[in-house]
Amino acid sequence: MVNRDVVLKDLRDELDALDDRILALFAERYRIRDRVMALKIAHDMPIIAQDRVEAILSRLEARAAALNIPPEFARALYSLVLDYSHKYEEEFRNRKAG
């Protein structure tokens, strides 16, 4: 009988390394998000610009489709990313105000 863990080890290692790179990119995205947040606060801009959110999601759906990734996956993933960013900014603003 084949040992599943042995057979899959190399591919799992590749996936683990890729996941680490993806997380590093998210960390970079969040550092930029913090700079955007600071500018929005300094200029009294709203947390959410719905037209920008929709533009991001539409662009990423199209990019996903071009990469043969289900567009609905890209929309769901980045909706979560953006929702988390907006929630973080709201909590940050509330802490500053309180």
C-alpha positions as CSV (number, residue, x, y, z in Angstrom):
1,M,0.0,0.0,0.0
2,V,1.2,3.5,-0.9
3,N,1.9,5.9,2.0
4,R,-0.1,9.0,1.1
5,D,2.2,11.3,3.1
6,V,5.3,10.1,1.3
7,V,3.7,10.3,-2.1
8,L,2.4,13.8,-1.5
9,K,5.3,15.3,0.5
10,D,7.0,17.2,-2.3
11,L,3.8,18.7,-3.6
12,R,2.7,19.6,-0.1
13,D,6.1,21.2,0.5
14,E,5.6,23.3,-2.7
15,L,2.2,24.3,-1.5
16,D,3.5,25.3,1.9
17,A,6.2,27.4,0.3
18,L,3.6,29.1,-2.0
19,D,1.3,29.8,1.0
20,D,4.2,31.5,2.8
21,R,4.8,33.7,-0.3
22,I,1.1,34.5,-0.5
23,L,1.1,35.6,3.2
24,A,4.2,37.7,2.6
25,L,2.3,39.5,-0.2
26,F,-0.7,40.0,2.0
27,A,1.6,41.5,4.6
28,E,2.9,43.9,2.0
29,R,-0.7,44.7,0.9
30,Y,-1.6,45.5,4.5
31,R,1.3,47.8,4.9
32,I,0.1,49.8,1.9
33,R,-3.5,49.6,3.3
34,D,-2.2,51.3,6.5
35,R,-0.8,54.2,4.3
36,V,-4.1,54.5,2.5
37,M,-5.9,54.5,5.8
38,A,-3.7,57.3,7.2
39,L,-4.4,59.4,4.1
40,K,-8.1,58.8,4.3
41,I,-8.1,59.8,7.9
42,A,-6.0,62.9,7.3
43,H,-8.3,64.1,4.5
44,D,-11.5,63.1,6.3
45,M,-12.4,60.5,3.6
46,P,-15.0,57.8,4.2
47,I,-13.7,54.3,5.0
48,I,-15.5,52.7,2.0
49,A,-15.6,54.0,-1.5
50,Q,-18.1,51.5,-3.0
51,D,-17.2,52.4,-6.6
52,R,-13.5,51.6,-5.8
53,V,-14.5,48.3,-4.1
54,E,-16.5,47.3,-7.2
55,A,-13.7,48.3,-9.5
56,I,-11.3,46.2,-7.6
57,L,-13.5,43.1,-7.5
58,S,-14.4,43.4,-11.2
59,R,-10.7,43.8,-12.2
60,L,-9.8,40.8,-10.1
61,E,-12.6,38.7,-11.5
62,A,-11.4,39.4,-15.0
63,R,-7.8,38.7,-14.1
64,A,-8.8,35.4,-12.5
65,A,-10.7,34.4,-15.6
66,A,-7.7,35.1,-17.7
67,L,-5.6,32.9,-15.4
68,N,-8.2,30.1,-15.5
69,I,-9.3,30.6,-11.9
70,P,-13.0,30.8,-11.2
71,P,-13.9,34.5,-11.1
72,E,-16.4,33.9,-8.2
73,F,-13.4,32.6,-6.2
74,A,-11.5,35.8,-6.8
75,R,-14.6,37.9,-5.9
76,A,-15.2,35.9,-2.7
77,L,-11.5,36.0,-1.6
78,Y,-11.1,39.7,-2.2
79,S,-14.4,40.6,-0.7
80,L,-13.1,39.0,2.5
81,V,-9.8,40.8,2.2
82,L,-11.5,44.2,1.6
83,D,-14.2,43.6,4.3
84,Y,-11.4,42.8,6.8
85,S,-9.5,46.0,5.8
86,H,-12.6,48.1,6.2
87,K,-13.4,46.6,9.6
88,Y,-9.8,47.1,10.7
89,E,-10.0,50.8,9.6
90,E,-13.3,51.3,11.4
91,E,-11.9,49.8,14.6
92,F,-8.8,51.9,14.3
93,R,-10.8,55.1,13.9
94,N,-13.0,54.2,16.8
95,R,-9.9,53.6,19.0
96,K,-8.5,57.0,18.0
97,A,-11.8,58.8,18.6
98,G,-12.4,57.0,21.9
